[in-house]
């Protein structure tokens, strides 16, 4: 009896690596971060927990904006292990989702890792190829960057990648806390505050939020504020994303954009459900915005269903 053919899907992001396992139908994720502890490299949640100890080196993000800046082999192996994948005893193929502007060098990183792990065939698909089939404006708002493209089928007509995403929103929140309270807020806590504030705004609420930060004397202090206090920091990043969208539109003439904006704008990525982003895009462009179902897992779901969203 021949080996069973199985197709796995990898969506590597600067916040999480996600892997679809056809055996379970589940999407397994691992945080894209690592640190050194006593000469050993820890990744994911273990790295986050270790980063608060004195023995750990500075937390690093080895993969960001669609590129590997450090060795990601340990991260890749740990993801396979967490997903309980037995590549050696199957005819396992791997399809990797990469940004539209990926290079041959970017593809080679994953080709090498997949081949070393025993995958038989490695192929690639680009983010913007998984959105609408029709002529449309597609926006993929991720953790470290946002891709903006006008696509016709699988062909890009216009494309821009900007370094504004969830990470920059977290940094804006950290800067606000530093300036207002003279205290250092960890990135993990800034992310949690962003998510809590966004959820509250979507529900029309303005709750009090409380968190711990490091003051100038090196002591941990408890800080409380209203969720709305964070809105200017969050909006500053949304404004930049919308500015770049409008700039791309303005640079390419009214005729093309009139045709494009007859259709909804397709919005995907982990930042797609952040309060204010879709609403302000719709308002500024005077066009409906369709948030691709599945948000941060939408691209994997699109590949798995073998159709464009």
N, C-alpha and C positions, 0 to 999 in steps of 0.2 A: 504494500500500500504506500502510495506517495505521500509526501509531506503536505499538510494542509496549508493552503495559501492564506495569509492574513495581511491585511493592510492597516498599518498604524498611521496616525496623523499627529504631527508635532507642530505646535504653535509656540515658538520661543519669543518671550517678551522680556522687557527690562524689569518687570515686576514679578511675573511668574512664567515658568515654562509649563505648558499644558500638553498632555499626551492622551490621545484617544486610544482606548484598548478595545478591539472588536470582540474579545472574549467576554468582557463584562458589560460593554456598552457604556462604560464610565470614562469620564475625563479626569485624569489625575494631574495634580499641580504641585509644583515645588517653587518656593520663593527664589528669585534670581539674586542671591547674595552669598557671600562666603567670607570667612575670616580664618586666621591661623591661631591655633591654640597648642602650645608646646610642640610645635613642628608639624602638627596635623591640620589638614584643611577640612573645615566644617562648612556645610552648605545648608541653605534653606532655613527651616525653623531652628535647627540646632545652632546654626551660626548666629541667628538673632538672639537666642537665649544666652549663648556664650559671650556675645558682644558686651554684656553688662558686667562681665568679670574682668579683673585686672590682668589676667593672663592672656586675654584675647587681643589680637592685633586689630587695627581699624577695619570696620566692615567695608567690604568692597562689592560693587556691582560689576561682575565680569562681562555682562552682555547688555548693551544698551543701544537704542536707536537702530536696531537691526544689525549690529556689528559686535563681534567678540573682541573685547579689549584685553582679556586675560584667558588663560586656559580654562575651558568650560567642560573638560572631559569628566571631572568628578561630578559636576552638576548633572550632566547627561546620564551618567551611570546610576546615580542615586535616584533619578526620575524613573528609569527603567525598573530599578529595584522596587521602588514604592508602588509602581503600577503592576508588579508581579508578572512581568513579561519574560517568557522563555523564548528568546529569539532563536536559539541554537536548534531547537527541535521543530521548527516550523519554516515554511517558505515565507519569511517575513519581509514585507516591503514597507518602506517608510516614505511618507510624503511630508515635506517640510514647507510651512507657510512663511514667506519672507516678504519684506517691504518691496514696493515696486522698483525702488532704485538699488536693489541688491546687486552686488558684483560677483564675478566668478570666484573671487577670494572668499566672499561671504558664503557662497554655496559649497566651496571646498571644505570649509570648517566642518559642516554637517555631513558631507559625503564621507570624510575621513572617520568621524566619530561613529557614524552608522555602520560603515564597513567593518570597523574594528569590533563592533558589538555583534556582528553577525547578520545584519540585514542584507538581503539578497539584491534588492533594487532600491535605489534612492532617487526620488524625483522632487520637483519643487513647483509650487504655485505661488503667485504673488497676491498680496492682500486685496488690491483693487480689482483683481479678476474675479473676486467672489461676491461682488455686490450686484447691482442691477444689470440686466442685459441691455436695457435701452440706453439711449444717449442721456447721461445723467451726471450730476455732481455728486461725488462720493467723498465722504470724510471719515477717516479712521482715526479716532482720538484715543491714543494709548497712554501709557505711563510716562514715557520719556519724550515722546514726539507725537505730532499729528500729521497724517498724510492727507493731502487734498488733491483730488484728481477729477478731471472730466474724462469719462470713459465711454467708449462706444463698443459694446460687446466686451471683448478682452483687450481692446487696443486703447492705450492712453492717448488722449488728444492734448491735455494739459496736465501738468503734475508739479506739486511742490511739497516738500517735507519740511516742517518747521519744528524747532526745538521748544515746543510748548505742549505740556500734557499734565497728567496728574502729579508727576514729580515736581514740576515747576510750581504747581498750585500749593503743594505741601511746603515747598521752600518759601513761598510768599507768606504762608501762615507762620512758619518759623521766624521769618524776618519781623512780622508784626509783633509776635510775642517778645522777641529780643528788644525791639524798639520801645514797646509799651511797658513791659514789665522788667526789662533788663535781666532776662532769664533765657536759658538755653532749653529749647524743646527738641526732643529726639524726633527723627523722621517718622518712626512708627507711630508716635503719639500724634504728630501732625496729620498723618494719613487718617487715623481714627477720628480726629476732630473734623476733618473734611467730610468724611462719610456721614458722621452724625449730623453735622450742620446741613448737608445736602438733603438728607432724609427728612429732617425737620422742616426745611423750607418747602419741600414738595408737599408736605402735609399742612402747610400754612401755619406752622408753629415756630416759636422762638424760645426754645427751652434754655435753661441755664446749663452750662457745660463746665466740668471740673477736671483738672489734670495736674500732673506733677511735672515740675521743671527744675532746672539747676540754676540757682542764683549766682551772683557775682562772687560770693564767698565760698562757692563750691558746695553749698547745702541745698538739699531738695526742699522745695516749697510747693504748697498747694495753691493753685490759681483757679479762680472761677470767673466766668464771663458769660455773656449772652451769645447764643449762636450767631445772631446777626452781626456781632462785632467782627466775625471772620469773613463776612460777605465781601467787603472791599478787596481783601487779599484774593479771594476766589475769583471775583469778577475781573481782576486785573489780568488774569491768564485767559479767561473767556474772551475779553476784549481783544487781546492779541491774536487769538485764533480767528476771530471774526474779521479783524483788520486784514489778516493775510488772505482770507477767503475773498473778501471784497477787492483786495488789490489784484489778486489773480484774475478775477472777473473783469475788472476795469482795464487790465492790460491787453485783453484779447478781443475787444470790439463788441458792440451791442448785438450784432446779428447772431453770432454763435451762442452767446449767453441767453439771448431771448429763446432760442430753441432749447437750450439746456434747461432753463428754469420753467419750461412748460411741464416738467416732471418733478416729482418730489425729490428733495435732497435725501440721500441715504447716509445715515450716521451710524457708525459702529465703534467698537472698542470699549475698554473699561471705563473711559470718561464719558461715554455717550449718555449715561443716565444721571450725570451730575446736574443738579438743579441749575437752570439758567442757560445751559449751552444750547440745547435744541430750541428752546423758546426764543432766544436772542437771534439764532441763525434764521429761524422762520420770520421773525419780525424784521430783521435787517434786509433779507433777500425777498421778502413778500412771497414766500413759497412754503408749502407744507414740508415738514421734516419727518421722515420715516426712520424711527430707531430700529435697526435690524434686531430681530428677536434673538435672544441668547446673549446679548451684550458682549461680555468678554470672551464667551465661548462661541460666538456667532460664526466665526470663520471656520472653526473645526466642524460645526454643525453643517455649514454650507458644503464643505468638502465631502463629509460623510454622506450627505443626501445626494451627492453627485448632481447638484443643480446650482444655478446662480440664484441669489436671494432677490 
